[in-house]
Amino acid sequence: MGVWWFGPRRTFLRPVASPPRLEDRSSLNLQISPLWSSADPTRPRPPVPGPASPAPLTRPLSLRLAAAARPPARHQPRPPCAWARGRELGAMWAGRVLHAALSGGPRGRRAQSALAQLRGILEEELEGIRGAGTWKSERVITSRQGPRIHVDGVSGGILNFCANNYLGLSSHPEVIQAGLQALEEFGAGLSSVRFICGTQSIHKDLEAKIAQFHQREDAILYPSCFDANAGLFEALLTPEDAVLSDELNHASIIDGIRLCKAHKYRYRHLDMADLEAKLQEAQKHRLRLVATDGAFSMDGDIAPLQEICRLASRYGALVFVDECHATGFLGATGRGTDELLGVMDQVTIINSTLGKALGGASGGYTTGPGPLVSLLRQRARPYLFSNSLPPAVIGCASKALDLLMESNAIVQSMAAKTQRFRSKMEAAGFAISGAHHPICPVMLGDARLASCMADDMLKRGIFVIGFSYPVVPKGKARIRVQISAVHSEEDIDRCVEAFVEVGRLHGALP
């Protein structure tokens, strides 16, 4: 057996035959014996004191403290020799040290201190959000999504004017039935990513249907359009390329661009002169990709795609459009802003969602050139490392597309209802951002005012939400109203009346 020592006073540790019992951590089978001073090895060991004698100063402090702290044992005979007494005290000392390390030693105290520090930082940050009036509470809906809903804690039915349920298909009976049928036939989920064992026939059918709807070569599905935006730029663009982005693009576009290594240019919102200047600056790069929302979700304005495509053609750039707030209801047949503005053949790449107008469940996609889609299947990380969309979601979205391609009657009803709300609100004295889009932001400026007015609207049976920083820029708080094809004219008029009443109550109207 080896011998170890440490410190100015050397100490022997000798293993013994019997192992320690796990249930008694304090009974460590170690023999610890104080030795003579290293400065004088010939000096004899000091005697080990008995229970009644004081501990000499030559003994280690840890042994003296352990001996003093231990209560006297009943009917315990005096150790037959000093060595046995040293063994007993050493075992007790080692057990106390181990217990302290496991329960509250320096490492434990440091961990607790770090956690306390984290809690303090988080509480301070949360208190700042509350103090600024930008705290976001989640209201709990206890019914299906639709124009009329039930909200936990609020009696009676509520008119919902803040859902992305543009076509009212979230609770359409045929959409629900298609989801149930897919659930029954194909199961609850795939328990796999697409390239392993997560691709069913319904996934391929929906991708083909999306490509046909947008008149593109191919399409690829993602769990969400956020994932589609996160996967596109990193897979497509290299350090030799450049991406030019509108400054008010959706957060998912911004985050997706951050992930790529291309050179990044940001042009002022809808400012075509600034975009042209950035395109001129970016001529030195291999590929140039202009990225924009088709319809901007916070302001309800529409990108000038005709001018963007003209500049892209002049400077040899590609055009990418996020159509989440356009697919299904903008354009003559609901294809989106590229159809609305007549540039379907000039937009290279489209990303959009299944989670708004197209059934409202979940899912996103990229559609465009076949080779691009093939590359995304090989390199897009959200596609490669996320589970496949569940069959029920696929079934619902597929049926929503069928309904949309069969008739454009729902699409045509949107324009008249949107114009009714906008004109009545502006006549009452409210400032409404954007134009001709069912997103109708009621601009208020102050975050606390937007939050309080939204709360009072709920008391009057209207479900709307105040938006403030960081969702929108500071000083541009608003209540975003969204018109659905399933709202009636009476629903719209009732919403306007409630806004007028609450606006006067809070001084937003004279």
C-alpha positions in Angstrom: 0.0 0.0 0.0 1.2 3.5 -0.7 1.5 6.3 1.8 0.5 10.0 1.1 1.1 13.2 3.1 0.2 16.8 2.6 0.8 20.2 4.3 3.6 21.2 6.7 2.6 18.4 9.0 2.6 15.1 7.2 -0.3 12.7 7.6 -0.6 9.0 6.8 -3.8 7.6 5.2 -3.9 3.8 5.3 -6.8 1.9 3.6 -8.3 -0.8 5.8 -9.9 -4.1 4.8 -13.6 -3.3 5.5 -15.4 -0.9 3.0 -17.6 1.9 4.2 -21.3 1.4 4.4 -23.2 3.6 2.0 -25.9 4.3 4.5 -23.4 5.8 7.0 -21.3 8.4 5.2 -19.7 9.6 8.5 -18.1 6.1 9.1 -15.2 6.3 6.6 -12.7 3.4 7.1 -9.6 5.6 7.0 -6.8 5.5 9.5 -5.5 9.1 10.0 -2.6 9.6 12.3 -0.7 12.8 13.1 3.1 12.3 12.7 6.1 14.0 14.0 7.3 17.3 12.7 9.1 17.1 9.3 11.7 19.5 10.7 12.6 17.0 13.4 11.9 13.4 12.4 13.6 12.0 15.5 11.2 13.7 17.8 8.7 11.2 19.3 5.0 11.5 18.6 3.0 13.5 21.2 0.6 11.4 23.3 -3.0 11.3 22.1 -5.1 12.9 24.9 -7.9 11.1 26.6 -11.5 12.4 26.9 -10.7 14.6 29.9 -7.3 16.1 28.9 -7.0 19.1 26.6 -5.7 18.7 23.1 -2.1 19.8 22.7 -1.3 22.5 20.2 0.8 20.2 18.1 -2.2 18.3 16.8 -4.0 19.5 13.6 -6.8 22.0 14.2 -9.3 19.9 12.4 -8.8 17.0 14.8 -9.0 19.3 17.8 -12.3 20.8 16.6 -13.7 17.3 15.8 -12.8 16.0 19.2 -14.3 19.0 21.0 -17.5 18.8 18.9 -18.1 15.1 19.5 -20.5 14.3 22.4 -19.2 11.8 24.9 -20.3 8.3 24.2 -22.1 6.3 27.0 -20.4 3.2 28.4 -17.6 3.5 25.9 -14.3 2.2 27.1 -11.1 4.3 26.7 -9.2 3.4 23.5 -6.5 0.8 24.4 -3.8 2.9 22.7 -3.1 6.3 21.1 -3.2 4.9 17.6 -6.8 3.7 18.0 -7.9 7.0 19.3 -6.3 8.8 16.4 -8.0 6.4 14.0 -11.4 7.2 15.6 -10.9 11.0 15.5 -9.6 10.9 11.9 -12.6 8.9 10.7 -15.0 11.3 12.3 -13.1 14.3 10.8 -13.1 12.8 7.3 -16.8 12.0 7.6 -17.7 15.6 8.6 -15.6 17.0 5.7 -17.3 14.7 3.2 -20.8 15.6 4.5 -20.0 19.3 4.3 -18.9 18.8 0.7 -22.0 16.9 -0.3 -24.5 19.2 1.5 -23.2 22.7 1.7 -19.6 23.0 1.0 -17.9 25.7 -0.9 -19.1 24.3 -4.3 -22.6 24.1 -3.1 -22.5 27.6 -1.7 -21.1 28.9 -5.0 -23.8 27.2 -7.0 -26.5 28.7 -4.7 -24.8 32.1 -4.9 -24.9 31.9 -8.8 -28.5 30.9 -8.8 -29.4 33.8 -6.4 -27.5 36.2 -8.7 -29.4 34.9 -11.7 -32.8 35.3 -9.9 -31.9 38.8 -9.0 -31.0 39.7 -12.6 -34.1 38.1 -13.9 -36.4 39.8 -11.4 -34.9 43.2 -12.1 -35.4 42.6 -15.9 -39.0 41.5 -15.4 -39.8 44.4 -13.1 -38.4 46.7 -15.8 -40.9 45.2 -18.3 -43.8 45.7 -15.9 -42.8 49.2 -15.2 -42.6 50.1 -18.8 -46.1 48.9 -19.4 -45.0 46.3 -21.9 -45.8 43.2 -19.9 -47.6 40.6 -22.1 -50.2 38.4 -20.5 -51.7 35.4 -22.1 -55.5 35.2 -22.1 -56.8 31.6 -22.1 -59.4 30.6 -24.7 -61.7 27.8 -23.7 -63.3 27.2 -27.1 -62.4 26.7 -30.8 -60.8 29.5 -32.7 -63.2 31.5 -34.7 -65.0 34.9 -34.9 -66.7 34.2 -31.6 -64.8 32.6 -28.8 -65.0 32.0 -25.0 -62.3 33.3 -22.7 -61.4 32.0 -19.3 -62.7 34.4 -16.6 -65.0 36.4 -19.0 -68.7 35.6 -19.1 -70.5 35.3 -22.4 -69.2 35.1 -26.0 -66.4 37.3 -27.2 -65.8 38.7 -30.7 -62.3 37.9 -31.8 -60.5 40.5 -33.8 -56.9 39.6 -33.4 -56.4 36.1 -34.9 -54.5 35.3 -38.1 -57.6 33.2 -39.1 -58.1 35.3 -42.2 -60.3 32.9 -44.1 -62.1 31.4 -41.1 -60.8 27.9 -41.9 -59.4 27.1 -38.4 -62.7 25.6 -37.4 -64.2 24.8 -40.9 -66.0 21.4 -40.6 -64.4 20.0 -43.8 -60.9 21.0 -42.6 -61.5 19.4 -39.2 -62.8 16.2 -40.8 -59.8 16.0 -43.1 -57.5 16.3 -40.0 -59.4 13.5 -38.2 -59.2 11.3 -41.3 -55.4 11.8 -41.6 -55.0 11.1 -37.9 -57.0 7.8 -38.2 -55.2 6.6 -41.3 -51.6 7.9 -40.7 -51.3 8.1 -36.9 -50.5 10.8 -34.5 -46.9 11.5 -35.6 -43.8 10.0 -37.2 -41.3 10.1 -34.3 -38.7 10.9 -36.9 -37.2 13.5 -39.1 -38.0 13.5 -42.8 -34.8 11.8 -44.1 -34.8 8.9 -41.7 -38.3 7.5 -41.6 -40.5 10.6 -41.4 -41.8 11.0 -44.9 -45.3 9.8 -45.7 -47.2 10.0 -49.0 -49.3 12.8 -47.6 -46.2 15.0 -47.0 -45.1 14.6 -50.6 -48.7 15.2 -51.9 -48.9 18.5 -49.9 -45.5 19.7 -51.1 -46.6 19.1 -54.7 -49.9 20.9 -54.0 -48.1 23.9 -52.6 -45.8 24.1 -55.6 -48.8 23.9 -57.9 -50.7 26.6 -55.9 -47.8 29.0 -56.1 -46.9 28.0 -59.7 -43.3 27.0 -58.7 -41.2 23.9 -59.4 -41.0 22.3 -56.0 -41.7 22.9 -52.3 -40.3 21.7 -48.9 -42.2 21.6 -45.6 -41.0 22.8 -42.2 -42.5 22.7 -38.7 -43.1 26.5 -39.0 -42.3 29.4 -41.3 -39.9 30.6 -38.7 -38.0 27.4 -39.3 -38.2 27.9 -43.1 -36.6 31.3 -42.7 -34.0 29.9 -40.4 -33.1 27.2 -42.9 -33.0 29.1 -46.1 -30.3 31.8 -45.9 -27.6 29.7 -44.1 -28.0 26.8 -46.7 -28.1 29.1 -49.8 -25.7 31.9 -49.1 -21.9 31.9 -48.6 -19.3 34.5 -47.6 -19.1 35.3 -51.4 -22.8 36.4 -51.5 -24.9 39.3 -50.2 -28.4 39.7 -48.7 -30.3 42.9 -48.7 -33.1 43.1 -46.2 -35.9 45.6 -45.4 -35.3 47.1 -41.9 -38.9 46.1 -40.8 -38.7 42.5 -41.9 -40.2 39.9 -39.6 -38.0 38.6 -36.7 -37.7 35.2 -38.3 -36.1 36.7 -41.5 -33.8 38.8 -39.4 -32.7 35.7 -37.3 -32.3 33.6 -40.5 -30.1 36.2 -42.0 -28.0 36.4 -38.9 -27.2 32.6 -39.2 -25.7 32.9 -42.7 -22.2 34.2 -43.5 -23.2 36.4 -46.5 -22.5 40.1 -46.4 -25.6 41.9 -45.0 -27.2 45.1 -46.2 -30.3 46.7 -44.6 -32.3 49.2 -46.5 -34.9 51.7 -45.1 -38.5 50.4 -45.0 -40.0 50.5 -48.5 -37.4 53.0 -49.6 -36.5 52.0 -53.2 -33.8 54.7 -53.5 -32.0 53.2 -50.6 -32.4 49.7 -51.9 -30.9 50.7 -55.2 -27.9 52.3 -53.5 -27.4 49.1 -51.5 -27.6 47.0 -54.7 -25.0 49.2 -56.4 -22.7 48.7 -53.4 -23.3 44.9 -53.4 -22.3 44.4 -57.1 -18.9 43.0 -56.0 -20.6 39.9 -54.5 -21.3 36.6 -56.3 -25.1 36.3 -55.5 -27.4 39.2 -54.4 -30.7 38.3 -52.7 -33.3 40.9 -51.9 -35.4 39.7 -48.9 -38.7 41.3 -47.9 -42.0 40.6 -46.3 -44.8 40.6 -48.9 -47.2 42.1 -46.3 -45.7 43.6 -43.1 -47.6 42.1 -40.1 -47.2 45.0 -37.7 -48.1 47.8 -40.1 -50.4 46.2 -42.6 -48.4 47.8 -45.5 -47.4 45.9 -48.7 -44.0 45.7 -50.2 -43.6 47.5 -53.6 -42.7 44.2 -55.4 -43.0 45.7 -58.9 -40.2 48.2 -58.1 -38.2 45.7 -56.1 -38.3 43.2 -59.0 -37.4 46.0 -61.5 -34.3 46.9 -59.4 -33.4 43.2 -58.9 -33.5 42.7 -62.7 -31.3 45.8 -63.3 -28.7 44.8 -60.8 -28.7 41.0 -61.3 -30.3 40.1 -58.0 -32.7 37.4 -56.8 -36.0 38.2 -54.9 -37.2 36.4 -51.8 -40.7 37.1 -50.3 -42.1 36.0 -47.0 -45.9 35.6 -47.7 -47.2 34.6 -44.3 -49.6 37.5 -44.1 -50.7 37.2 -47.7 -51.0 33.6 -48.7 -54.7 32.6 -49.1 -56.3 36.0 -49.3 -54.2 38.6 -51.3 -54.5 38.5 -55.0 -57.4 37.5 -57.2 -57.1 33.8 -56.2 -55.2 34.2 -52.9 -51.7 33.4 -54.2 -50.3 36.4 -52.4 -48.6 39.7 -53.0 -46.8 38.5 -56.1 -50.1 37.7 -57.7 -51.7 40.9 -56.4 -48.9 43.0 -58.0 -48.5 40.9 -61.1 -44.9 39.6 -60.5 -45.3 35.9 -59.9 -42.8 35.1 -62.7 -40.2 37.5 -61.2 -40.1 36.4 -57.5 -37.5 33.6 -57.2 -38.3 32.2 -53.7 -41.4 32.2 -51.5 -41.6 31.2 -47.9 -45.0 31.0 -46.2 -47.1 29.3 -43.5 -49.8 26.8 -43.0 -50.5 28.4 -39.6 -52.6 31.4 -40.6 -55.1 31.4 -43.5 -54.5 27.8 -44.5 -56.1 26.1 -41.6 -54.2 27.8 -38.8 -52.6 24.6 -37.3 -48.9 24.8 -37.8 -46.2 24.4 -40.5 -44.3 26.4 -43.0 -42.7 25.9 -46.4 -40.3 27.1 -49.0 -41.3 27.0 -52.7 -39.1 27.9 -55.7 -36.6 26.3 -58.1 -36.3 22.6 -57.9 -32.5 22.6 -57.3 -32.9 25.0 -54.4 -35.5 22.8 -52.8 -33.2 19.8 -53.3 -30.3 21.7 -51.6 -32.5 22.6 -48.7 -33.3 18.9 -48.1 -29.6 18.3 -47.8 -28.5 21.3 -45.8 -31.3 23.1 -44.1 -30.8 22.4 -40.4 -34.4 23.0 -39.2 -35.5 20.4 -41.8 -32.8 17.9 -41.0 -33.1 18.1 -37.2 -36.9 18.6 -36.6 -39.7 16.0 -36.5 -42.0 15.8 -39.5 -45.3 17.6 -39.4 -48.0 15.5 -37.8 -50.5 13.8 -40.2 -53.4 15.7 -38.8 -51.8 19.1 -39.6 -51.0 17.8 -43.1 -54.6 16.8 -43.6 -56.0 20.1 -42.4 -53.7 22.2 -44.6 -54.3 20.1 -47.7 -58.0 20.5 -47.4 -57.7 24.2 -46.8 -55.7 24.5 -50.1 -58.4 22.4 -51.9 -61.1 24.8 -50.7 -59.1 27.8 -51.8 -58.3 26.4 -55.2 -62.0 25.4 -55.8 -63.4 28.9 -55.3 -62.2 32.5 -54.6 -65.5 33.6 -53.1 -64.0 33.8 -49.6 -61.0 35.8 -50.9 -63.3 38.4 -52.6 -65.3 38.9 -49.4 -62.2 40.1 -47.5 -61.7 43.4 -49.4 -65.2 44.8 -48.6 -65.0 43.9 -44.9 -61.6 45.4 -44.6 -62.6 48.6 -46.2 -65.7 48.9 -44.0 -63.6 48.7 -40.8 -60.9 51.1 -42.0 -63.2 53.8 -43.2 -65.4 53.7 -40.1 -62.4 53.9 -37.8 -60.8 56.7 -39.7 -64.1 58.6 -39.7 -64.1 58.3 -35.9 -60.7 59.9 -35.6 -58.3 57.0 -35.3 -55.1 56.6 -37.3 -55.0 53.3 -39.1 -51.7 52.1 -40.5 -51.3 50.4 -43.8 -53.8 50.2 -46.7 -56.1 47.6 -48.2 -54.9 44.8 -45.9 -57.0 43.0 -43.3 -54.3 43.9 -40.7 -55.5 47.2 -39.4 -53.2 48.6 -36.7 -54.9 51.3 -34.6 -51.9 53.6 -33.8 -51.7 54.9 -30.2 -48.0 55.5 -29.5 -48.0 54.8 -25.8 -47.5 51.2 -24.6 -49.5 51.6 -21.4 -52.4 53.2 -23.3 -52.5 50.4 -25.8 -52.5 47.7 -23.1 -55.2 49.5 -21.0 -57.5 50.1 -24.0 -57.2 46.4 -25.0 -58.2 45.4 -21.5 -61.2 47.6 -21.6 -62.2 46.4 -25.0 -62.3 42.9 -23.6 -64.7 44.1 -20.9 -67.0 45.2 -23.8 -66.8 41.8 -25.5 -64.0 42.5 -28.1 -60.8 40.5 -28.0 -57.9 42.6 -29.3 -54.3 42.9 -28.1 -51.9 45.8 -27.6 -48.5 45.6 -29.3 -45.5 47.4 -27.9 -41.7 47.2 -27.8 -39.9 44.9 -28.6 -42.6 43.6 -31.0 -42.8 47.1 -32.5 -40.4 50.1 -32.2 -40.6 52.2 -29.1 -43.1 55.0 -29.3 -45.2 53.1 -31.9 -47.5 51.0 -29.7 -50.7 50.0 -31.3 -53.7 47.7 -31.1 -53.6 45.4 -34.1 -57.1 44.5 -35.5 -57.4 41.7 -38.0 -60.5 41.2 -40.1 -61.6 37.7 -41.0 -63.8 36.5 -43.9 -66.2 35.1 -41.3 -66.8 38.4 -39.5 -70.2 39.8 -40.3 -70.9 43.5 -41.0 -72.6 43.7 -37.6 -69.5 42.3 -35.9 -67.4 45.0 -37.5 -69.7 47.8 -36.6 -69.8 46.6 -32.9 -66.0 46.5 -32.8 -65.9 50.1 -34.1 -68.4 51.3 -31.5 -66.4 49.7 -28.7 -63.2 51.4 -29.9 -64.9 54.8 -30.0 -66.2 54.3 -26.4 -62.9 53.1 -25.0 -60.9 55.7 -27.0 -62.9 58.6 -25.4 -62.6 57.0 -22.0 -58.8 57.0 -22.2 -58.4 60.3 -24.0 -57.4 58.8 -27.4 -60.3 60.5 -29.0 -61.7 64.0 -28.2 
